[in-house]
Structure formats: C-alpha cells, structure tokens
Amino acid sequence: CSVSCGPGLRSRSIFCVSESNQVVDDSFCAGLLRQVESESCNLTPCTITYTYEVQPFPE
C-alpha cells in the first residue's frame, strides 16, 4: 500500500502474454477483459496523538 495509514493505493503490473509466456503488445489481448491495475487499500484512519508542549516559567 502507498501509505501506512489512511486511504492509499496499491498497484500491480498487467501484461498481455502469448501461449509461450512472452510479453506481447496489448492489441493482441484487445478482446479480453482487462483486470484492474490499482485499488484502494489501508482504509484504517491514522491515529493522531496529542501532547502538551511545556515552556519554562519566565525569570
């Protein structure tokens, strides 16, 4: 996933290949349904932590 929290995206490579497993031009696969190359992932919201910043007392 592209992020560790919050909405991200993950991608994969898709190639058109011949019977001999050689990568060929996409035009050879034109009649086939192409799978999606990317999808949403890691939809867990990011946890935000808060703290006080303490300054010293003035002199």
C-alpha positions in Angstrom: 0.0 0.0 0.0 1.2 3.5 -0.7 0.7 4.7 2.9 0.9 3.2 6.4 -2.5 4.6 7.5 -5.4 6.4 5.9 -6.6 5.9 2.3 -3.9 4.6 0.0 -3.5 2.9 -3.3 -1.8 -0.3 -4.4 -0.9 -1.1 -7.9 0.1 -4.1 -10.0 1.5 -4.7 -13.4 -0.6 -6.3 -16.1 0.9 -7.7 -19.3 -0.6 -9.3 -22.4 1.3 -12.6 -22.9 1.4 -15.2 -25.6 0.9 -19.0 -25.1 4.7 -19.3 -24.7 4.6 -16.7 -21.9 6.2 -13.9 -23.9 5.1 -10.3 -23.3 3.3 -9.0 -26.5 1.6 -5.8 -27.5 -1.7 -5.1 -25.7 -3.5 -5.2 -29.1 -3.3 -9.0 -29.0 -5.4 -9.0 -25.9 -7.9 -6.5 -27.2 -10.9 -8.8 -27.0 -10.2 -9.9 -23.4 -11.4 -8.3 -20.2 -8.5 -6.4 -18.6 -8.2 -6.7 -14.9 -7.8 -3.5 -12.7 -4.3 -2.2 -12.2 -4.9 -0.4 -9.0 -7.2 -0.4 -6.0 -7.8 1.4 -2.7 -6.1 0.0 0.4 -5.3 0.6 4.0 -8.5 2.5 4.8 -7.7 2.4 8.6 -7.7 6.0 9.8 -4.4 7.4 11.0 -4.0 7.7 14.8 -3.2 11.2 15.9 -1.6 11.7 19.3 -1.6 14.9 21.2 0.7 16.2 24.0 1.4 19.4 25.8 4.4 21.5 24.9 5.7 22.9 28.2 7.7 26.2 28.2 9.8 27.2 31.2 8.5 29.8 33.7 9.8 33.3 33.0 12.6 34.6 35.2 
